[in-house]
Amino acid sequence: MAVNIREKVRSVFAEVCKVDIEHLDDEVRVREELGIDSILGLQLLARCEVILGIEVDEAACAELETVGQFLDYFESASGS
């Protein structure tokens, strides 16, 4: 289940950021390397909420810096 959640979130990142999923390593920095600003960040979180059926803490997500940290957050938030 955890791999499936990580794959789903990684797919959302690829779609929102318009990048190939292969370029979304865990170490990729979301703001500096992917250009995620506050609006894209909200779109990303909203899509993940819908796809995973969970509510996210926007303040907690604002502190996350890498794709891997987001994947870990969503994995934990979904109870996997």
Helices and strands as residue ranges (DSSP letters): H 2-17, G 21-23, H 38-52, H 58-62, H 67-77
